[in-house]
């Protein structure tokens, strides 16, 4: 039996971006996140209800500032105390999984969505993607971009404006384009001396 376009998308295979089911699911997600923008800021209970309806799963106390944008919503899974500041974009063609105590600064962009290199495939509106995983206690600086297939460990800080093109382990400060290790941290988040980091 042939795979559906949804199944291809979830398997990180080429899929038809204009598949009617997927178009409808993106429109449903847009209805939810646009409704979030109309709720008064102080009405945190309604905001949280809409976040839980939009996301695939959440921990306790999720908070998302306007204007948040995503593709499907159901492929976003966040832990406790998730916070996304203004204008964040999470393109969740594949799953985006984020641990506890994550802080996303304004205009953070996390892309689990991509397009093929092949010209014919790309101009035929075939898409692809790869999951993104971010550990616990991570802080992503403003305007940072995280590309498809990236995994970040626990206690990682990403400098503002960085482009994260590859995966990194635990207890790091990374920054730059492409991002590289700037500092090593101990388990409490304190910088480790250069000699100890080597």
C-alpha atoms as a printed R data frame, in Angstrom:
    type eleno elety resid chain resno      x      y       z
1   ATOM     1    CA   UNK     A     1  0.000  0.000   0.000
2   ATOM     2    CA   UNK     A     2  1.390  3.393  -1.024
3   ATOM     3    CA   UNK     A     3  2.326  5.864   1.685
4   ATOM     4    CA   UNK     A     4  0.212  8.950   2.156
5   ATOM     5    CA   UNK     A     5  1.884 12.340   1.725
6   ATOM     6    CA   UNK     A     6  1.615 12.770   5.502
7   ATOM     7    CA   UNK     A     7  3.465  9.486   6.053
8   ATOM     8    CA   UNK     A     8  6.178 10.517   3.595
9   ATOM     9    CA   UNK     A     9  6.548 13.874   5.347
10  ATOM    10    CA   UNK     A    10  6.879 12.269   8.757
11  ATOM    11    CA   UNK     A    11  9.467  9.822   7.409
12  ATOM    12    CA   UNK     A    12 11.643 12.690   6.094
13  ATOM    13    CA   UNK     A    13 10.932 11.618   2.521
14  ATOM    14    CA   UNK     A    14  9.924 13.773  -0.432
15  ATOM    15    CA   UNK     A    15  6.237 14.656  -0.196
16  ATOM    16    CA   UNK     A    16  3.715 16.821  -2.035
17  ATOM    17    CA   UNK     A    17  3.501 20.139  -0.168
18  ATOM    18    CA   UNK     A    18  0.145 20.835  -1.861
19  ATOM    19    CA   UNK     A    19 -1.503 17.597  -0.715
20  ATOM    20    CA   UNK     A    20 -5.092 18.573   0.281
21  ATOM    21    CA   UNK     A    21 -4.872 16.937   3.718
22  ATOM    22    CA   UNK     A    22 -1.652 18.763   4.552
23  ATOM    23    CA   UNK     A    23 -2.998 22.074   3.236
24  ATOM    24    CA   UNK     A    24 -6.073 21.686   5.454
25  ATOM    25    CA   UNK     A    25 -3.922 20.877   8.493
26  ATOM    26    CA   UNK     A    26 -1.738 23.939   7.905
27  ATOM    27    CA   UNK     A    27 -4.851 26.094   7.601
28  ATOM    28    CA   UNK     A    28 -6.180 24.672  10.883
29  ATOM    29    CA   UNK     A    29 -2.897 25.501  12.612
30  ATOM    30    CA   UNK     A    30 -3.007 29.019  11.208
31  ATOM    31    CA   UNK     A    31 -6.553 29.488  12.531
32  ATOM    32    CA   UNK     A    32 -5.297 28.591  16.016
33  ATOM    33    CA   UNK     A    33 -2.163 30.735  16.078
34  ATOM    34    CA   UNK     A    34 -3.996 33.712  14.576
35  ATOM    35    CA   UNK     A    35 -6.634 33.358  17.299
36  ATOM    36    CA   UNK     A    36 -3.821 33.477  19.860
37  ATOM    37    CA   UNK     A    37 -2.941 36.960  18.592
38  ATOM    38    CA   UNK     A    38 -6.447 38.238  19.322
39  ATOM    39    CA   UNK     A    39 -6.556 37.144  22.980
40  ATOM    40    CA   UNK     A    40 -5.777 39.872  25.539
41  ATOM    41    CA   UNK     A    41 -2.285 39.457  26.959
42  ATOM    42    CA   UNK     A    42 -3.596 39.079  30.513
43  ATOM    43    CA   UNK     A    43 -5.903 36.186  29.571
44  ATOM    44    CA   UNK     A    44 -3.210 33.580  30.172
45  ATOM    45    CA   UNK     A    45 -5.691 30.729  30.673
46  ATOM    46    CA   UNK     A    46 -7.095 31.098  27.145
47  ATOM    47    CA   UNK     A    47 -3.606 31.491  25.691
48  ATOM    48    CA   UNK     A    48 -2.491 28.279  27.369
49  ATOM    49    CA   UNK     A    49 -5.602 26.446  26.172
50  ATOM    50    CA   UNK     A    50 -4.875 27.429  22.564
51  ATOM    51    CA   UNK     A    51 -1.194 26.464  22.875
52  ATOM    52    CA   UNK     A    52 -2.211 23.026  24.128
53  ATOM    53    CA   UNK     A    53 -4.697 22.690  21.271
54  ATOM    54    CA   UNK     A    54 -2.067 23.733  18.710
55  ATOM    55    CA   UNK     A    55  0.980 21.792  19.948
56  ATOM    56    CA   UNK     A    56  1.336 18.035  19.850
57  ATOM    57    CA   UNK     A    57  2.241 17.948  23.542
58  ATOM    58    CA   UNK     A    58  3.237 20.380  26.276
59  ATOM    59    CA   UNK     A    59  4.455 20.298  29.836
60  ATOM    60    CA   UNK     A    60  3.334 22.697  32.526
61  ATOM    61    CA   UNK     A    61  3.195 26.461  32.021
62  ATOM    62    CA   UNK     A    62  3.750 26.913  28.271
63  ATOM    63    CA   UNK     A    63  3.864 30.552  27.142
64  ATOM    64    CA   UNK     A    64  3.983 31.855  23.583
65  ATOM    65    CA   UNK     A    65  4.055 35.547  22.665
66  ATOM    66    CA   UNK     A    66  2.611 36.917  19.434
67  ATOM    67    CA   UNK     A    67  3.219 36.637  16.562
68  ATOM    68    CA   UNK     A    68  3.979 32.928  16.664
69  ATOM    69    CA   UNK     A    69  3.978 30.966  13.380
70  ATOM    70    CA   UNK     A    70  4.211 27.239  12.649
71  ATOM    71    CA   UNK     A    71  3.245 24.781   9.918
72  ATOM    72    CA   UNK     A    72  1.192 22.116  11.668
73  ATOM    73    CA   UNK     A    73  1.602 22.555  15.405
74  ATOM    74    CA   UNK     A    74  0.995 18.881  16.133
75  ATOM    75    CA   UNK     A    75  4.668 18.127  15.435
76  ATOM    76    CA   UNK     A    76  5.818 20.502  18.205
77  ATOM    77    CA   UNK     A    77  6.476 18.865  21.580
78  ATOM    78    CA   UNK     A    78  7.709 20.973  24.501
79  ATOM    79    CA   UNK     A    79  8.476 20.265  28.142
80  ATOM    80    CA   UNK     A    80  7.714 22.257  31.280
81  ATOM    81    CA   UNK     A    81  8.111 26.048  31.352
82  ATOM    82    CA   UNK     A    82  8.452 26.532  27.604
83  ATOM    83    CA   UNK     A    83  8.667 30.202  26.639
84  ATOM    84    CA   UNK     A    84  8.702 31.627  23.110
85  ATOM    85    CA   UNK     A    85  9.104 35.382  22.876
86  ATOM    86    CA   UNK     A    86  7.749 37.591  20.076
87  ATOM    87    CA   UNK     A    87  7.797 36.559  16.397
88  ATOM    88    CA   UNK     A    88  9.125 33.005  16.710
89  ATOM    89    CA   UNK     A    89  8.776 30.650  13.728
90  ATOM    90    CA   UNK     A    90  8.757 26.857  14.168
91  ATOM    91    CA   UNK     A    91  8.318 25.054  10.848
92  ATOM    92    CA   UNK     A    92  7.331 21.596  12.032
93  ATOM    93    CA   UNK     A    93  7.244 19.516   8.858
94  ATOM    94    CA   UNK     A    94  8.939 16.882  11.019
95  ATOM    95    CA   UNK     A    95  8.918 16.796  14.804
96  ATOM    96    CA   UNK     A    96 10.438 19.608  16.834
97  ATOM    97    CA   UNK     A    97 11.061 18.321  20.352
98  ATOM    98    CA   UNK     A    98 12.152 20.744  23.073
99  ATOM    99    CA   UNK     A    99 12.899 19.854  26.697
100 ATOM   100    CA   UNK     A   100 12.107 21.605  29.988
101 ATOM   101    CA   UNK     A   101 12.882 25.253  30.759
102 ATOM   102    CA   UNK     A   102 13.495 26.320  27.176
103 ATOM   103    CA   UNK     A   103 13.702 30.042  26.466
104 ATOM   104    CA   UNK     A   104 13.326 31.268  22.879
105 ATOM   105    CA   UNK     A   105 14.207 34.935  22.394
106 ATOM   106    CA   UNK     A   106 12.399 37.091  19.811
107 ATOM   107    CA   UNK     A   107 12.454 35.953  16.182
108 ATOM   108    CA   UNK     A   108 13.984 32.539  16.817
109 ATOM   109    CA   UNK     A   109 13.515 30.290  13.799
110 ATOM   110    CA   UNK     A   110 13.533 26.494  14.085
111 ATOM   111    CA   UNK     A   111 13.220 24.681  10.788
112 ATOM   112    CA   UNK     A   112 12.384 20.983  10.578
113 ATOM   113    CA   UNK     A   113 11.270 21.765   6.999
114 ATOM   114    CA   UNK     A   114 13.400 21.811   3.883
115 ATOM   115    CA   UNK     A   115 13.385 21.507   0.117
116 ATOM   116    CA   UNK     A   116 15.298 19.079  -2.119
117 ATOM   117    CA   UNK     A   117 18.418 20.041  -4.046
118 ATOM   118    CA   UNK     A   118 17.054 18.562  -7.268
119 ATOM   119    CA   UNK     A   119 15.623 21.387  -9.391
120 ATOM   120    CA   UNK     A   120 12.747 19.396 -10.873
121 ATOM   121    CA   UNK     A   121 11.647 18.149  -7.441
122 ATOM   122    CA   UNK     A   122 11.943 21.572  -5.855
123 ATOM   123    CA   UNK     A   123 10.005 23.404  -8.572
124 ATOM   124    CA   UNK     A   124  7.321 20.701  -8.426
125 ATOM   125    CA   UNK     A   125  6.613 21.719  -4.802
126 ATOM   126    CA   UNK     A   126  8.038 18.595  -3.270
127 ATOM   127    CA   UNK     A   127  9.265 19.147   0.264
128 ATOM   128    CA   UNK     A   128 11.285 17.239   2.820
129 ATOM   129    CA   UNK     A   129 12.583 17.755   6.315
130 ATOM   130    CA   UNK     A   130 14.332 16.281   9.339
131 ATOM   131    CA   UNK     A   131 13.461 16.361  13.058
132 ATOM   132    CA   UNK     A   132 14.996 18.920  15.406
133 ATOM   133    CA   UNK     A   133 15.683 18.040  19.051
134 ATOM   134    CA   UNK     A   134 16.619 20.515  21.777
135 ATOM   135    CA   UNK     A   135 17.420 19.375  25.319
136 ATOM   136    CA   UNK     A   136 16.549 20.740  28.751
137 ATOM   137    CA   UNK     A   137 17.545 24.172  30.072
138 ATOM   138    CA   UNK     A   138 18.413 25.673  26.688
139 ATOM   139    CA   UNK     A   139 18.325 29.336  25.737
140 ATOM   140    CA   UNK     A   140 18.160 30.344  22.078
141 ATOM   141    CA   UNK     A   141 19.168 33.944  21.369
142 ATOM   142    CA   UNK     A   142 17.230 36.406  19.230
143 ATOM   143    CA   UNK     A   143 17.197 35.871  15.459
144 ATOM   144    CA   UNK     A   144 18.973 32.513  15.806
145 ATOM   145    CA   UNK     A   145 18.195 29.919  13.117
146 ATOM   146    CA   UNK     A   146 18.273 26.169  13.761
147 ATOM   147    CA   UNK     A   147 18.286 24.037  10.618
148 ATOM   148    CA   UNK     A   148 16.671 20.635   9.902
149 ATOM   149    CA   UNK     A   149 18.220 17.578  11.543
150 ATOM   150    CA   UNK     A   150 19.995 19.475  14.339
151 ATOM   151    CA   UNK     A   151 20.124 18.076  17.882
152 ATOM   152    CA   UNK     A   152 21.222 20.255  20.800
153 ATOM   153    CA   UNK     A   153 22.011 18.712  24.173
154 ATOM   154    CA   UNK     A   154 21.082 19.950  27.645
155 ATOM   155    CA   UNK     A   155 22.161 23.347  28.957
156 ATOM   156    CA   UNK     A   156 23.046 24.863  25.599
157 ATOM   157    CA   UNK     A   157 22.990 28.608  24.970
158 ATOM   158    CA   UNK     A   158 22.797 29.798  21.353
159 ATOM   159    CA   UNK     A   159 24.065 33.309  20.652
160 ATOM   160    CA   UNK     A   160 21.780 35.812  18.972
161 ATOM   161    CA   UNK     A   161 21.885 35.777  15.182
162 ATOM   162    CA   UNK     A   162 23.556 32.361  15.015
163 ATOM   163    CA   UNK     A   163 22.864 29.802  12.296
164 ATOM   164    CA   UNK     A   164 23.037 26.293  13.729
165 ATOM   165    CA   UNK     A   165 23.837 23.880  10.920
166 ATOM   166    CA   UNK     A   166 24.999 20.831  12.902
167 ATOM   167    CA   UNK     A   167 24.382 19.082  16.221
168 ATOM   168    CA   UNK     A   168 26.101 19.879  19.540
169 ATOM   169    CA   UNK     A   169 26.295 18.132  22.922
170 ATOM   170    CA   UNK     A   170 25.618 19.327  26.478
171 ATOM   171    CA   UNK     A   171 26.814 22.338  28.487
172 ATOM   172    CA   UNK     A   172 27.898 24.694  25.728
173 ATOM   173    CA   UNK     A   173 27.624 28.241  24.481
174 ATOM   174    CA   UNK     A   174 27.526 28.222  20.675
175 ATOM   175    CA   UNK     A   175 27.415 31.194  18.345
176 ATOM   176    CA   UNK     A   176 28.234 32.377  14.839
177 ATOM   177    CA   UNK     A   177 27.365 31.550  11.244
178 ATOM   178    CA   UNK     A   178 27.797 28.650  11.126
179 ATOM   179    CA   UNK     A   179 27.569 28.209  14.889
180 ATOM   180    CA   UNK     A   180 30.635 26.900  16.718
181 ATOM   181    CA   UNK     A   181 31.536 26.327  20.362
182 ATOM   182    CA   UNK     A   182 32.347 29.582  22.151
183 ATOM   183    CA   UNK     A   183 32.401 28.383  25.773
184 ATOM   184    CA   UNK     A   184 32.093 25.181  27.750
185 ATOM   185    CA   UNK     A   185 29.818 25.229  30.792
186 ATOM   186    CA   UNK     A   186 29.626 23.110  33.912
187 ATOM   187    CA   UNK     A   187 26.393 21.350  34.878
188 ATOM   188    CA   UNK     A   188 25.215 24.494  36.708
189 ATOM   189    CA   UNK     A   189 25.735 26.677  33.643
190 ATOM   190    CA   UNK     A   190 28.902 28.387  34.817
191 ATOM   191    CA   UNK     A   191 31.704 28.956  32.278
192 ATOM   192    CA   UNK     A   192 34.587 26.496  32.500
193 ATOM   193    CA   UNK     A   193 38.111 27.876  32.249
194 ATOM   194    CA   UNK     A   194 39.824 27.428  28.908
195 ATOM   195    CA   UNK     A   195 42.335 24.956  30.314
196 ATOM   196    CA   UNK     A   196 39.571 22.778  31.771
197 ATOM   197    CA   UNK     A   197 37.580 22.975  28.543
198 ATOM   198    CA   UNK     A   198 40.400 21.597  26.373
